Amino acid sequence: MFQSFDPPPSTPAWQAHAIDQCWQGFTADDHAVWDTLYARQEALLRGRVVSPFFEGLDQLDLGAGGVPELERLNARLLPLTGWRCVAVPGLVPDEAFFAMLAERVFPVGDFIRRRDQLDYLEEPDCFHDIFGHVPLLAHGGVAAAMQRAGELGLEAIAAGRGEWIARLYWHTIEFGLARQAGEPRILGAGLASSFGEARQSLEDPAIERRRFDLTQATAEPYRHDAMQPFYFVADSLDAVIATIMAAQVPGR
Ligand SMILES: [Fe+2]
């Protein structure tokens, strides 16, 4: 009765996960939640995040008020680095996720947390995805490294080494720190978008901070359901970009 539908070869498989952002569907309270999160996080990150993050916030006008409309955001982002955002209904399968990155497409959740979830949300919402990740996509070096991470992800999954790329991504792009003028600063989006963990990652004396090393980071499992017990600190933003650009999926 029903035939399976195979998209034409010109359509990337990841497009099956892309949806309309339905920006008009965000309520006044949704926009107010964004503004609350944005204001306190922008103040908290001053002096705590790698400098290109704030340059990206300004270039992309992410503080204009309310949940950003992806069409307007893409009109600014695309000319800068060739990256664009697409809406997705939540986490997408790893293979589709990395296929998106390999094409300079960043998936953004089509929802924002409720007011009673301001401090912690396990599943990434559009505040995490946009505020946490997108400012650095306006930086040429990060833009290239994120695309390379996508390519590495596809290669790693094909080689049965999905955990290798998941750990590299987690310990750098999500929860990594990087030195700037010698001092650790936030690099990862999971930290940049978290009120509690942004401060903890840099200032809690009980937290271990290890020098980032590709071999060690990709051997280190992580938890996605709690604050991190330790962080990897790269020597600089440029150093972590160079490491990702040069990384090769190890043989089995
Ligand atoms: Fe993320």
Residues whose N, C-alpha, C, O or C-beta is under 5 A from the ligand:
A	BS01	LIG	A189
